[in-house]
Amino acid sequence: MSNAPHFEIDVSAFWADPYPDFVKMRRDAPIAFVPQLGSTVFTRRDDIFSQEKRIDVFSSHQPAGLMNRLMGHNMMRKDGEAHMAERTAMFPSVSPRTVRDTWRGQFQAHADRILDELSPLGHADLCKAFALPLSAECLKDITGLTNMRYQDMDAWSQAMIDGIANYSGNKEVEARCHAATAGIDAAIDDMVPVLIRHPNQSILSVLLAAGQAMESVRANVKLAISGGQNEPRDAISGTIWALLTHPDQLALVRQQKAKWIDVFEEYARWIAPIGMSPRRVAKRWSYGGVDFEPEDRVFFMFGSANRDENCFENPELFDVTRDTQKSIAFGAGPHYCAGAFASRAMVADVALPSIFARLNGLRLDDSQPVRIGGWAFRGLLNLPVAWDVS
């Protein structure tokens, strides 16, 4: 165990709002051992930015980790050449060109269809009625698992997310995760012969074409689902909420003083949908006055880094004119999110402009409170709204 100073948290309060604890840790113990999490956590942006790249020390390879045990050994849990080989095989499916030429048009078609059904209603929970189905339908296309229902894509993604964050060892959470991975394996088995006969730009198709071992194909498709559903889903609903609660910021966009991509990047900084990335200490190491021992577990807290007072002025404020270049919402090192281009297109190019163009007078439904939670993955739990129907 590292000799980092201990910092105690209330787990339920931390889940509800981790930011007060992050402020204290950045100030008093920027590298701290949190007994309730069983890990040493990094909370300052520049520490994370530099040390995430030290894969010889802070390794993504975690043979006994929850992700490996529950989802298979995917590229996120590999380093160096092993990671790059699998990342390179997937790249043709999520490259900027493929996103522009293939996926963006399909994303827009899904958004238009969902809004055609939604717009006459006048009210909805946009988490469930818009963000969830849009993210899931887009992810079905990207992964190649078009034989799934969007409801299953979301449920299975959430079950895996819950499973890999199940540090308390809840058996029910683990069982739901196993059921989800079994369902995904069955969907993959159904689609493999289809995509061999009719290849396309989907992740499953390009990985098969690259000759990747089937065990790795399964693991990397599950990886894409675990992150590719909840993070865009939460970014879509969260960004809409941020704009509705900050009408001055929405006005800047409508006055063309800020772009939709600025809104997305600032939201991802302000409330990072991916709040944490775990690492295993591979060798003895000293940094920041802390001595690390092999097999120590480390959490890089992106949610804290993106509110670091040393990097962002008034970091607790949502400001779409902010320079977000120092944000590490998508990571900082070799494990920078492979789906970042697709996520930006889905949220900034399609979801935000579409919903604010189609739902006139969009506003929060004050009869229900908006709920938000999480620290490893953070997002809205509901978004009740109303709009004008002509």
PyMOL commands that set and color helices and strands:
alter all, ss='L'
color gray80, all
select helices_A, chain A and resi 11-16+19-28+45-51+66-71+75-77+80-94+96-118+126-143+150-164+171-197+203-209+214-228+230-245+247-254+260-270+302-305+340-358
alter helices_A, ss='H'
color red, helices_A
select strands_A, chain A and resi 31-34+39-42+58-59+123-125+277-281+285-287+290-292+297-300+363-364+372-373+379-380+384-386
alter strands_A, ss='S'
color yellow, strands_A
deselect
rebuild
show_as cartoon
